[in-house]
Amino acid sequence: MKTKVLLLVVLSTVGVAGAIWLYSQPHSPMQNAAGSGRKILYYQSAMHPWIKSDKPGKCPICGMDLVPVYEGDAGMNMDGGVTLKSNSITALNVQTATAARQPLARTLHVAGSIVASSRAAAWFEFTVYERDLVWLKIGQTVEVNLPSAAGKIFLAQITVHGTRAGADSDFDAATDSMKVRAEFSEPPVTGGDLGTKKLFNNLYAEGRVLVNLPDVLAVPRSAVLSPGAQAVVYVDAGGGHYEPRKIKTGRVGDELVEILDGLNEGEKVVTTGNLLLDAETQISQSGN
């Protein structure tokens, strides 16, 4: 009899202890959903929203636990864009910048050679490709450096677009480029003490042209995606919703891109995380 009573006490103690242990453990999302009466539609990676599953697990890319998406939630995608919860915005490191009117700076790096005349005058003749012609004009200053004069910077001024009578006749359609001449204020190179003619033709040289344009509507280069024929940015529409917007771009600076159409001053565009947003949008659209 005593043995039976002792056994019942032990079993009761184990059962209570087990119940306490079970209650103390974190409830699974499914248990939480059942308790609240909410239904889980699927599980999704907060870091990589296109990863979805019908059961709990870990993201195969980053290893993070998949997040439950409940019935009635907006989810992470909507028609015309993507909607993220605050924790997903943090996990994806989504950052934005404001479209604003600001100066557009561009640094052109060019290469060419020295052309010297018998009068000890000299030019820097360099190649310019068609896409960069929009940045150049007569009178601009070019900073020139030469391997034969290491550590020195010589200044030259653009005097001619094209090295013959007409600029158009100098454009090479095969290479989409043309030659431009910039005249030095002082002859840049002497060949040591190698005779009376100390200025040499055809010396290799490199140049740098610093261009600063007046204020234009611009956004950071990282905000602009080019998935197809037309550039796209993701606009922060508020409430965690980001919508794709087709834009028309102009000149591309060192850090900024000129916006000609499709975006208004003051709108916020995604500069970090937009590739992930675009991937999720494409997957969502392909599934419709």
N, C-alpha and C positions, 0 to 999 in steps of 0.2 A: 504493500500500500504506500509506504513511504517512498519506494522507488518510483511508483507511478506519479505521485505528487511532485517529486523532484523533477521528473521528466517533463511534466506539464509546465512547471515553473521555468525550466531551461528553454523549452520551445516558445513560451510566451515572451521571454526576455529576448530571444533571437528575433522573433517576429517584430517586436516593438523596435528593436535596434535596426532591423532591416527597413522598417517603415520610415524611421527617422533618417536613415542614410539616403533612402530614395527621395524623401521630401527635400533633403538638403541639397541634392544635386540640381544643377541648372536644368530647367525644362527645355526640351527641344523646341524648335520653332513650330513643329507640328502640334506639340502639346499645348503651347501657348495659343496657337490658332484655334485648337479645339476648345480651349477654355474660354476664349473670347468670342467663339462662334464665327470667326473669320476663316475663310477658305484660302489656302495657298494655291496660287495659280501655277507658279514655277519658281525655280531658284536661279539666281543670276549673279554673275561676278561683278562686284562694284568697281574693280579695277579694269576689267575688260568686259563691258556690258553685252557684247555680242555672244558671250559664253552663257548658255542657258541649259538647265537640266530639270527634269521632272522629279528629282529627288535630291536630298542634301548631299553635299560633297565639297570638294575643293576645286578651285580654278586650276586647270591644267597648265596655265601660263605662269601665274604668280604664286599659286599655292594658297591663296586666301580662301576662307570659307565662303561658299556661295550664300547670297543674301536672299531670303524669301520675299517674293512679291505677292501681296495679298489681293484678293478680289476687292475691287473698288479703288485700288491704288491707281495712280496715273501710270505707274510703271516707268520704264526708262526710255520709252520711245513713243512718239505720237506722230500723226500725219504731219509732214512738213518739218520734221526736226526731231529733237531728242529732249526728253525731260528727265532730269536727274534729281535725286534726293540730295540733301546737304552732305551726307556722308560720302556719297558717290562723287560729288563735286570735289570734295577734299581728297578722296582716294585717287581720282584721275588728275589731280593738280590742275584743274581748269582755271586759267587766268585770262583776264580780259584787258583791253586797252580801248581808249576812246578815240574815235575818228575825229580829227581836228585839223584846222588849217595851221600849217607849220612849214618852216623852211625845208627844202629838199636838197640834201648834200650828196654829191657823188664824186668819187675819186677814180679817175681813169688812169690805168697803167698801160703805157704804150712802149713800143720798141722800134728802133730804126738805126740810122747811121748818120755820121757827120758828113756834110758836104761843104767843102772849102773852095773858095775862089782864089785867084791869083792876087787879089787885093787884100788878102788876109781877112776877108769877111767869111763868116761861116753860118751854116744853118743846121738845124736838127730836122732831118726828114724821116717821118715815121708813118706807120700804117694805121689807118683807122677803119674799123668795120662799120657797115651801114647802121647797125643798131645804136652805135655811139655817136653818129654824126649830129644827132639832135642836141648833144651836150656842148658842141664846139662852136666857136665863132672867132672871127678875126679880132686880134688884140688880146686874146687870153694868154696868160703866162704859163709856161711849161717848165717844171723843174727837171733838169737833166743831169744824169750821172753817167760816168764812163769808167770801165774797168781800168783804163790807162791813167785815170786820175782819181784813184780810190779816195773816198772820204770827202770829195768836193762836190758841191751842188752848183750847177750853172743855170742861169735863167735865160730863157729864150721866149720870144713873143711870136704867136701865130700870125703870119703875114699872108699866106696863100693857102687856099683850099684847092689842092691840086698843084702839080709841079709843072704844068704846061699852061698854055694860054687860057683854057677853059676848064673849070673843075669837072664838068660833066664828062668831058673827053678822057679824064684820068680815072674815072670809076671803072673798076674791074668787076664785071658781072660774074665772072667765074669764081672769084673769091669773096664777093660782096664787100670789097674794101677799096680804099683809095689812099693816095699819098698826101700828106699835109706837111708844109714847111713852117718851121718856127725859127726866127732869126735871133742869133745871140747878140747881146749888147757888147760882149767882149769875146774874142776867140778863146775857146775853152781849153784847148789842149796844145801843148808843145811837146815835141818828141825828144826831149832832152837836148843834148848838144850834137845833133846829127845833121848838121849842115845848115844852110841859110833858110831853107824852107822847113819851118818847124810845125806847120799845120798839115795834118794828113787827111786825105779823103778816105771815106768808107770805114772809119772807126765805128765799132758797134757802140750804141748808146741806148739807155733806157730813160723814159720820161714819165712824169706824173702831172696830171692836170687836176686841180682842185676846183670843183664847180659848186656854187651855191645859188640855188634858185629862190625867187620870192615865195611867200607863203602859198601853199596849195593844200587841198584836202588830201590827207594822207593817213595811212595806218602802217603799223610795223610789218615788215616783210613776212614774218612768221605767221601772220594772220591770214595770208592769201594762199589758198590751195588751188591747184590746177589739175583737177581730175579728168577734164575733158577739153572741149574746144573753148570753154569760157571759164574764167576764174571764179572762185567761190570763197565767201567768208561765212563764218557762223556768227550770227548776231545774238547777243544776250537779250531775250525778250522778257526777262523777269520771271520770278517764280521757279527758277531752275530749268526753264525751257530755252533751248538754243535752236534757232532755225537757220537753215542754209539760205544764202542770198547770192544770186549771181551778180557780178559786178563787172564794170569795164575799167581796166587799169590803163595808166599812162606811163610816165617815166618811172624807172626803178632806181632808187638811190641806194646808198650804202646800207641804210637801216630802214628806210621807209619806202612805200609804194604810193604813187599818186593815184587817187580815185577820181575817175571821170564821170561815172554814173553808177547807180544802184545802191548808194550808201549816203546817208545824211550826216552832217556834222553833229556830234554829240552822241551818236549811237555807239554802243559798246560791241567790240568784236573779240572773239576768242583768239588768243595768241599762243596758248599752251593747252594741249589736250584736244585740239580741233581735229587731228588725224583720227583719234579714237571716236569722236563724235561722228565724223564722216563715215567711218567704217560701220558704226551702228545704224546710221541712217540708211546706208546702202543695203545692209542686210535686211532691215525692216521693210524697205520698199520692194526688195526682191521677193519677200515672203507674202506680199499682198496680192 
